[in-house]
Amino acid sequence: MNSLINKYNVAGPRYTSYPTVPFWDNQSYSEVAWIDSLTTSFKETNRKDGISLYIHLPYCESMCTFCGCNKRITKNHDVEKPYIQAVLKEWELYINKFEDKPIIAEIHLGGGTPSFFQPAMLALLINGILKNATLAPKFELGFEGHPNNTSFQHLQTLYDLGFRRVSFGVQDYDPSVQKAIHRFQPFENVKNVTEWSRTIGYESISHDLVFGLPFQNIATIKDTIDKTLQLSPDRLAFYSYAHVPWIKGNGQRGFNEQDLPSPDLKRSLYETGREIFEYNNYVEIGMDHFALKHDSLYKAMQSGMLNRNFMGYTTTQSKVLLGLGVSSISDSWTGFSQNVKEIDSYLNALKNNQLPLLKGHIATQEDVRVRKQILEIMCQFATTWNDEDFTLDEQIVLKNNLSEFERDGILSFDSNSLSVHEKGKPFVRNICMAFDKRMLREKTTTKLFSQVI
């Protein structure tokens, strides 16, 4: 395995979208083209599958140096209400463009730190969203909570509004690791919020762990996982730390490069975690995720209904994901649109009744075909294609790429399908890259992505 890790540990996308953001064609994008793409997909999917909402709440009280998210550090809670009002204004601008009342299948509150906001402010937000929408018969509402500031009132307020999923960012319990990433979080705090959630009635409690952080080793990761298993979360995310300081700047420079685990050790950290999770009845779901068999994520995988978008893996099937809030990305299946990344620019645009759009991409027919193949690989570890999906030259390149994976025991393939072996699951991002026509055509030497291992 170590030789394969050394061979395939290259920079590559996580494929929460196709094309990935660095390869968007902004020349094809405009507000008119985006709204046309969105409203067309809305008509097709709203009554059938509903739509999904991702709402970005960017504020944090302190900086975590491992974090790659868009955030603003402040202890000033006067920012809460103006920001919530701006998000509701953005929602209103979109609703005015839809012919029918939106049917919401999913809402996810991400950040930043959603629990930075007071419970009353979160209630104002959700009630404002639902005032002009209907919840689908099988809706799923979830949020990300920081164990240090998520209160019982936060949990109860959101539960009363229909939330049944919560994920807590744990990352690691080792004091040296916590100091390096500036994320001081006692086990007792995680225990409290987990038990409160269970008492209130949350149906899916998730803990997010990260491997590849500075000073991690096999002993520390085992200790973190042992503490996690004591609390029996319904699902787990075991993310690879993405070290991309050239993108995120000094926020990811709170430690030295030599403090990071080597690629071999980093992969060993993951394999150690995976073995312990599976021994304790957690099933690997796609990439980075594990779930107990009663959890909806496992059931979606078993039924072939697992989906993936900018929120990660999801159980909903909607082809419309509307991103509200600063830096959020929306997805209409045939187009993408990202909001401005600066909070002041976001607030000012909405004061002027303008959608706070920054950039985007309108998909070609080829994009949609490739997207389907990559999505199937990420969710089902298998895909199929037609001869006409690739030119003769592209077929030769694809066959050569897949042949090398097959020789390494990573997958099996024939002229129109492939299946990833268990041994190949760590390299699913590499496999997707073999289908990524834009990445293959638009070669660049610029650092764009983190290492796949």
FIBA-873497 format. One line per field, with one value per residue (C-alpha): x, y, z; residue number from 0. Coordinates in steps of 0.25 Angstrom, whole numbers, padded with zeros to 4 digits. Each point is the difference from the previous one (the first is absolute). Layout:
BEGIN
x	(X / ...)
y	(Y / ...)
z	(Z / ...)
nr	(NUM / ...)
This chain:
BEGIN
x	(0000 / 0011 / 0006 / -0014 / -0001 / 0013 / -0005 / -0013 / 0001 / -0001 / -0008 / -0015 / -0014 / -0010 / -0011 / -0011 / -0003 / 0003 / 0007 / 0007 / 0001 / 0014 / -0005 / -0013 / -0002 / -0004 / -0001 / -0013 / -0006 / -0009 / -0011 / -0010 / 0006 / 0001 / -0015 / -0004 / 0007 / -0005 / -0015 / 0000 / 0005 / -0009 / -0012 / 0005 / 0004 / -0008 / -0013 / 0007 / 0012 / -0001 / 0013 / 0011 / 0005 / 0014 / 0001 / 0014 / 0002 / 0014 / 0003 / 0010 / 0005 / 0014 / 0008 / 0003 / 0013 / -0004 / -0013 / -0002 / -0014 / -0004 / -0001 / 0001 / 0006 / -0008 / -0006 / -0009 / -0014 / -0007 / 0004 / -0011 / -0013 / 0005 / 0006 / -0013 / -0008 / 0009 / -0001 / -0015 / 0000 / 0009 / -0011 / -0011 / 0007 / 0001 / -0014 / -0005 / 0006 / -0007 / -0014 / -0004 / 0002 / 0013 / -0001 / 0012 / 0006 / 0013 / 0006 / 0014 / 0006 / 0015 / 0011 / 0008 / -0007 / -0016 / 0000 / 0007 / -0014 / -0010 / -0012 / -0010 / 0008 / 0000 / -0015 / -0002 / 0008 / -0007 / -0014 / 0003 / 0005 / -0013 / -0010 / 0000 / 0003 / -0005 / 0008 / 0000 / -0006 / 0013 / 0009 / 0013 / 0005 / 0014 / 0011 / 0014 / 0002 / 0013 / 0001 / 0005 / -0012 / -0012 / -0009 / -0012 / -0009 / 0007 / -0003 / -0015 / -0003 / 0004 / -0006 / -0013 / 0001 / 0002 / 0015 / 0004 / 0014 / 0012 / 0015 / 0011 / 0014 / 0009 / 0012 / 0010 / 0001 / 0015 / 0005 / 0012 / -0009 / -0010 / 0010 / 0006 / -0013 / -0005 / -0013 / -0001 / -0011 / -0002 / -0006 / -0010 / -0006 / -0002 / -0006 / -0010 / -0005 / -0001 / -0008 / -0009 / -0002 / -0004 / -0009 / -0007 / -0003 / 0010 / 0000 / 0014 / 0012 / 0013 / 0014 / 0010 / 0014 / 0013 / 0012 / 0013 / 0001 / 0013 / 0006 / -0010 / 0005 / -0006 / -0001 / -0007 / -0010 / -0004 / -0002 / -0009 / -0008 / -0001 / -0006 / -0010 / -0005 / -0003 / -0011 / -0005 / -0003 / -0010 / 0010 / 0014 / 0008 / 0015 / 0005 / 0014 / 0007 / 0001 / 0013 / -0002 / 0007 / 0002 / -0015 / -0004 / 0012 / 0005 / -0012 / 0007 / 0014 / -0002 / 0011 / 0012 / -0001 / 0009 / -0011 / -0009 / -0001 / 0007 / -0008 / 0002 / -0003 / -0012 / -0006 / 0003 / -0008 / -0012 / 0002 / 0001 / -0013 / -0008 / 0004 / -0005 / -0013 / -0003 / 0003 / -0010 / -0011 / 0002 / -0001 / 0008 / -0008 / 0006 / 0012 / 0003 / -0013 / -0004 / -0014 / -0007 / -0011 / -0012 / 0005 / -0006 / 0013 / 0003 / -0015 / 0002 / 0013 / -0007 / -0011 / 0009 / -0006 / 0013 / 0002 / 0012 / 0000 / 0007 / -0005 / 0007 / -0008 / -0015 / -0012 / -0009 / -0001 / -0003 / 0007 / -0001 / 0009 / -0002 / 0012 / -0004 / 0010 / 0014 / 0009 / -0011 / -0001 / -0013 / -0002 / -0011 / 0006 / 0002 / 0007 / 0008 / 0000 / 0008 / -0003 / 0011 / 0010 / 0000 / -0010 / -0001 / -0002 / -0011 / -0007 / 0001 / -0005 / -0013 / -0002 / -0001 / -0010 / 0011 / 0004 / 0014 / 0006 / 0015 / 0002 / -0005 / -0001 / -0011 / 0002 / 0002 / -0007 / 0014 / 0001 / -0013 / 0004 / 0014 / -0007 / -0009 / 0012 / 0008 / -0012 / -0003 / 0015 / 0000 / -0014 / 0000 / 0015 / -0005 / -0004 / -0004 / 0001 / -0003 / 0010 / -0005 / 0003 / 0015 / 0007 / 0009 / 0012 / -0006 / -0004 / 0015 / 0004 / -0011 / 0003 / 0015 / -0003 / -0010 / 0010 / 0010 / -0010 / -0004 / 0015 / 0001 / -0013 / -0008 / -0011 / -0006 / -0005 / -0005 / -0004 / -0011 / 0000 / 0009 / -0001 / 0010 / 0006 / 0001 / 0015 / -0003 / -0010 / 0011 / 0003 / -0014 / 0004 / 0011 / -0010 / -0009 / 0011 / 0002 / -0014 / 0002 / 0001 / 0001 / 0012 / 0006 / -0001 / 0003 / 0013 / 0006 / 0012 / -0007 / -0003 / -0015 / -0003 / 0005 / 0006 / -0009 / 0006)
y	(0000 / 0010 / -0001 / 0003 / 0012 / 0005 / -0002 / 0007 / 0010 / 0012 / 0013 / -0002 / 0005 / -0006 / 0001 / 0006 / 0006 / -0002 / 0008 / 0003 / 0015 / 0003 / -0005 / 0008 / 0007 / 0014 / 0005 / -0008 / 0005 / 0012 / 0003 / -0002 / -0014 / -0004 / 0003 / -0007 / -0012 / 0000 / 0003 / -0011 / -0010 / 0005 / -0003 / -0014 / -0004 / 0008 / -0008 / -0013 / 0001 / 0014 / 0009 / 0000 / 0012 / 0003 / 0012 / 0005 / 0007 / 0005 / 0005 / -0007 / 0006 / -0006 / -0005 / -0015 / -0001 / -0013 / 0006 / 0003 / 0006 / 0014 / 0007 / 0013 / 0000 / 0009 / 0000 / 0011 / -0006 / 0012 / -0005 / -0011 / 0007 / 0008 / -0013 / -0008 / 0011 / 0000 / -0015 / 0001 / 0011 / -0008 / -0012 / 0010 / 0005 / -0015 / -0003 / 0011 / -0007 / -0013 / -0003 / -0009 / -0001 / -0007 / -0014 / -0001 / -0014 / 0004 / 0011 / 0000 / 0011 / 0001 / 0009 / 0006 / -0003 / -0001 / -0001 / 0014 / 0005 / 0001 / -0010 / 0011 / 0005 / -0014 / -0001 / 0013 / -0006 / -0013 / 0006 / 0011 / -0011 / -0009 / 0012 / -0001 / -0015 / -0014 / -0011 / -0013 / -0012 / -0006 / 0012 / 0000 / 0012 / 0000 / 0010 / 0000 / 0003 / 0004 / -0008 / 0012 / 0009 / -0009 / 0002 / -0009 / 0011 / 0000 / -0014 / 0001 / 0012 / -0007 / -0013 / 0007 / 0006 / -0014 / -0002 / -0015 / 0000 / 0007 / -0002 / 0004 / 0004 / -0008 / -0001 / -0006 / -0001 / 0000 / 0013 / 0002 / -0001 / 0009 / 0010 / -0001 / 0003 / 0009 / -0008 / -0002 / -0009 / -0009 / -0014 / 0004 / 0011 / -0010 / -0010 / 0010 / 0005 / -0015 / -0004 / 0012 / -0002 / -0015 / 0004 / 0011 / -0011 / 0003 / -0012 / 0002 / 0005 / 0001 / 0003 / 0005 / -0004 / 0004 / -0008 / 0005 / 0011 / 0005 / -0009 / -0011 / -0014 / -0014 / 0001 / 0013 / -0004 / -0012 / 0008 / 0010 / -0012 / -0007 / 0013 / 0001 / -0014 / 0002 / 0010 / -0009 / 0010 / -0005 / 0005 / 0004 / 0009 / -0003 / 0011 / 0001 / 0013 / 0008 / 0008 / 0012 / 0012 / 0006 / 0001 / 0003 / 0009 / 0001 / -0007 / -0013 / 0004 / -0002 / -0011 / -0005 / -0009 / -0010 / -0002 / -0006 / -0015 / -0006 / -0006 / -0014 / 0004 / 0008 / -0012 / -0009 / 0009 / -0002 / -0015 / -0001 / 0008 / -0007 / -0014 / 0005 / 0006 / -0013 / -0009 / 0009 / -0002 / 0013 / -0002 / 0008 / 0009 / 0006 / 0008 / 0005 / -0005 / -0011 / -0003 / -0010 / -0009 / 0007 / 0014 / 0006 / 0002 / -0015 / -0003 / 0010 / -0008 / -0013 / 0004 / 0007 / 0014 / 0006 / 0014 / 0010 / 0015 / 0012 / -0005 / -0013 / -0013 / 0001 / -0009 / 0010 / -0001 / 0015 / 0005 / 0014 / 0005 / 0014 / 0006 / 0012 / 0009 / 0005 / -0009 / -0010 / -0008 / -0004 / -0011 / -0002 / -0013 / 0008 / 0012 / 0005 / 0014 / 0004 / 0012 / 0011 / -0004 / 0013 / 0002 / 0015 / -0001 / -0011 / 0009 / 0012 / -0007 / -0005 / 0014 / 0004 / -0011 / -0007 / -0015 / 0000 / -0009 / -0001 / -0010 / -0013 / -0010 / -0005 / -0014 / -0006 / -0013 / -0007 / 0006 / -0006 / -0014 / 0000 / 0005 / -0012 / -0009 / 0006 / 0001 / -0015 / -0003 / 0009 / -0006 / -0015 / -0003 / -0004 / 0007 / -0002 / 0008 / -0001 / 0000 / 0014 / 0006 / 0000 / 0003 / -0011 / 0008 / 0001 / -0015 / -0003 / 0009 / -0005 / -0015 / 0003 / 0007 / -0011 / -0011 / 0005 / 0000 / -0014 / -0005 / 0006 / -0008 / 0013 / -0003 / -0009 / 0006 / -0004 / 0008 / 0008 / -0002 / -0001 / -0005 / 0005 / -0011 / 0001 / 0002 / 0012 / 0008 / 0009 / 0004 / 0004 / 0014 / -0005 / -0008 / 0012 / 0008 / -0010 / 0004 / 0015 / 0005 / 0015 / -0003 / -0009 / 0011 / 0012 / -0004 / 0010 / 0000 / 0009 / -0006 / -0002 / -0012 / -0008 / -0013 / -0012 / -0008)
z	(0000 / 0003 / -0014 / -0005 / 0009 / -0005 / -0014 / 0001 / 0010 / -0009 / 0001 / -0004 / 0002 / 0010 / -0011 / 0008 / -0014 / -0015 / -0005 / 0012 / 0004 / -0006 / -0014 / 0000 / -0013 / 0005 / -0014 / -0002 / 0013 / 0002 / 0010 / -0011 / -0004 / 0014 / 0003 / -0013 / 0004 / 0015 / -0004 / -0010 / 0009 / 0011 / -0009 / -0002 / 0014 / 0010 / 0000 / -0002 / 0010 / 0006 / 0001 / 0010 / 0007 / 0005 / 0009 / 0004 / 0013 / 0000 / 0014 / 0010 / 0013 / -0002 / -0012 / -0001 / -0009 / -0007 / -0005 / -0015 / 0001 / -0003 / 0014 / 0007 / 0014 / 0010 / 0014 / -0004 / 0000 / -0005 / -0014 / 0001 / -0003 / -0012 / -0006 / 0002 / -0006 / -0012 / -0002 / 0000 / -0010 / -0009 / 0002 / -0004 / -0012 / -0005 / 0004 / -0009 / -0012 / 0003 / -0006 / 0011 / 0015 / 0003 / 0007 / 0009 / 0001 / 0007 / 0008 / 0005 / 0009 / -0002 / 0003 / 0006 / 0013 / -0001 / 0015 / 0001 / -0002 / 0011 / 0000 / -0002 / -0013 / -0005 / 0002 / -0007 / -0012 / -0001 / 0002 / -0011 / -0009 / 0002 / 0000 / -0015 / -0003 / 0003 / 0007 / -0009 / 0006 / 0004 / 0003 / 0006 / 0008 / 0006 / 0006 / 0004 / 0015 / 0007 / 0013 / 0008 / -0003 / -0004 / 0011 / 0004 / -0004 / -0014 / -0001 / 0005 / -0008 / -0013 / 0003 / 0002 / -0014 / -0006 / 0001 / 0002 / -0004 / 0007 / -0003 / 0010 / -0004 / 0009 / -0009 / 0011 / 0015 / 0002 / 0007 / -0009 / -0012 / 0005 / 0004 / -0014 / -0007 / 0010 / 0003 / 0015 / 0003 / 0012 / -0001 / 0010 / -0009 / -0011 / 0009 / 0006 / -0014 / -0005 / 0012 / -0001 / -0015 / 0003 / 0012 / -0008 / -0011 / -0012 / -0009 / -0006 / 0008 / -0007 / 0004 / -0009 / 0001 / -0008 / -0003 / -0005 / 0010 / 0006 / 0011 / -0002 / 0001 / 0001 / 0015 / 0000 / -0011 / 0008 / 0012 / -0007 / -0007 / 0014 / 0006 / -0012 / 0001 / 0015 / -0005 / -0012 / -0010 / -0011 / -0011 / -0001 / -0010 / -0001 / -0008 / -0006 / 0004 / -0012 / 0001 / -0010 / 0006 / -0014 / 0000 / 0014 / 0004 / 0014 / 0006 / -0003 / 0004 / 0015 / 0000 / -0008 / -0012 / 0007 / 0011 / -0010 / -0001 / -0012 / -0012 / 0005 / 0015 / -0005 / -0007 / 0011 / 0009 / -0009 / -0001 / 0015 / 0002 / -0011 / 0006 / 0014 / -0006 / -0007 / 0012 / 0007 / -0010 / -0008 / -0015 / -0010 / -0008 / -0013 / 0004 / 0014 / 0006 / 0009 / 0006 / 0009 / -0008 / 0006 / -0006 / -0012 / -0007 / 0001 / -0005 / -0012 / -0004 / 0001 / -0009 / -0010 / 0004 / 0005 / -0005 / 0000 / -0001 / 0006 / 0014 / -0002 / 0000 / 0002 / -0001 / -0008 / -0015 / -0004 / -0012 / 0006 / 0012 / 0003 / 0008 / 0008 / 0008 / -0003 / -0009 / -0001 / -0013 / -0007 / -0010 / -0010 / -0006 / -0013 / 0007 / 0012 / 0006 / 0012 / 0009 / 0003 / 0011 / 0008 / 0010 / -0002 / -0015 / 0003 / 0009 / -0009 / -0012 / 0007 / 0006 / -0015 / -0003 / -0009 / 0000 / 0006 / -0011 / -0003 / -0010 / -0006 / -0011 / -0010 / -0003 / -0014 / -0004 / 0002 / 0014 / 0004 / -0006 / 0007 / 0013 / 0000 / -0001 / 0011 / 0009 / -0002 / 0003 / 0013 / 0005 / -0006 / -0003 / -0014 / -0013 / -0014 / -0013 / -0015 / -0011 / -0005 / 0014 / -0005 / -0013 / -0005 / 0006 / 0013 / 0000 / -0002 / 0012 / 0009 / -0003 / 0003 / 0013 / 0004 / -0004 / 0010 / 0011 / -0004 / 0000 / 0014 / 0005 / 0002 / -0009 / -0011 / -0013 / -0014 / -0012 / 0007 / 0015 / 0012 / 0014 / 0011 / 0009 / 0015 / -0002 / -0009 / 0009 / 0005 / -0014 / -0004 / -0003 / -0009 / -0008 / -0001 / -0006 / -0011 / -0005 / 0003 / -0014 / 0004 / 0009 / -0011 / -0011 / 0008 / 0006 / 0010 / 0009 / 0010 / 0014 / 0001 / 0008 / 0013 / -0001 / -0002 / 0011)
nr	(0 / 1 / 2 / 3 / 4 / 5 / 6 / 7 / 8 / 9 / 10 / 11 / 12 / 13 / 14 / 15 / 16 / 17 / 18 / 19 / 20 / 21 / 22 / 23 / 24 / 25 / 26 / 27 / 28 / 29 / 30 / 31 / 32 / 33 / 34 / 35 / 36 / 37 / 38 / 39 / 40 / 41 / 42 / 43 / 44 / 45 / 46 / 47 / 48 / 49 / 50 / 51 / 52 / 53 / 54 / 55 / 56 / 57 / 58 / 59 / 60 / 61 / 62 / 63 / 64 / 65 / 66 / 67 / 68 / 69 / 70 / 71 / 72 / 73 / 74 / 75 / 76 / 77 / 78 / 79 / 80 / 81 / 82 / 83 / 84 / 85 / 86 / 87 / 88 / 89 / 90 / 91 / 92 / 93 / 94 / 95 / 96 / 97 / 98 / 99 / 100 / 101 / 102 / 103 / 104 / 105 / 106 / 107 / 108 / 109 / 110 / 111 / 112 / 113 / 114 / 115 / 116 / 117 / 118 / 119 / 120 / 121 / 122 / 123 / 124 / 125 / 126 / 127 / 128 / 129 / 130 / 131 / 132 / 133 / 134 / 135 / 136 / 137 / 138 / 139 / 140 / 141 / 142 / 143 / 144 / 145 / 146 / 147 / 148 / 149 / 150 / 151 / 152 / 153 / 154 / 155 / 156 / 157 / 158 / 159 / 160 / 161 / 162 / 163 / 164 / 165 / 166 / 167 / 168 / 169 / 170 / 171 / 172 / 173 / 174 / 175 / 176 / 177 / 178 / 179 / 180 / 181 / 182 / 183 / 184 / 185 / 186 / 187 / 188 / 189 / 190 / 191 / 192 / 193 / 194 / 195 / 196 / 197 / 198 / 199 / 200 / 201 / 202 / 203 / 204 / 205 / 206 / 207 / 208 / 209 / 210 / 211 / 212 / 213 / 214 / 215 / 216 / 217 / 218 / 219 / 220 / 221 / 222 / 223 / 224 / 225 / 226 / 227 / 228 / 229 / 230 / 231 / 232 / 233 / 234 / 235 / 236 / 237 / 238 / 239 / 240 / 241 / 242 / 243 / 244 / 245 / 246 / 247 / 248 / 249 / 250 / 251 / 252 / 253 / 254 / 255 / 256 / 257 / 258 / 259 / 260 / 261 / 262 / 263 / 264 / 265 / 266 / 267 / 268 / 269 / 270 / 271 / 272 / 273 / 274 / 275 / 276 / 277 / 278 / 279 / 280 / 281 / 282 / 283 / 284 / 285 / 286 / 287 / 288 / 289 / 290 / 291 / 292 / 293 / 294 / 295 / 296 / 297 / 298 / 299 / 300 / 301 / 302 / 303 / 304 / 305 / 306 / 307 / 308 / 309 / 310 / 311 / 312 / 313 / 314 / 315 / 316 / 317 / 318 / 319 / 320 / 321 / 322 / 323 / 324 / 325 / 326 / 327 / 328 / 329 / 330 / 331 / 332 / 333 / 334 / 335 / 336 / 337 / 338 / 339 / 340 / 341 / 342 / 343 / 344 / 345 / 346 / 347 / 348 / 349 / 350 / 351 / 352 / 353 / 354 / 355 / 356 / 357 / 358 / 359 / 360 / 361 / 362 / 363 / 364 / 365 / 366 / 367 / 368 / 369 / 370 / 371 / 372 / 373 / 374 / 375 / 376 / 377 / 378 / 379 / 380 / 381 / 382 / 383 / 384 / 385 / 386 / 387 / 388 / 389 / 390 / 391 / 392 / 393 / 394 / 395 / 396 / 397 / 398 / 399 / 400 / 401 / 402 / 403 / 404 / 405 / 406 / 407 / 408 / 409 / 410 / 411 / 412 / 413 / 414 / 415 / 416 / 417 / 418 / 419 / 420 / 421 / 422 / 423 / 424 / 425 / 426 / 427 / 428 / 429 / 430 / 431 / 432 / 433 / 434 / 435 / 436 / 437 / 438 / 439 / 440 / 441 / 442 / 443 / 444 / 445 / 446 / 447 / 448 / 449 / 450 / 451 / 452)
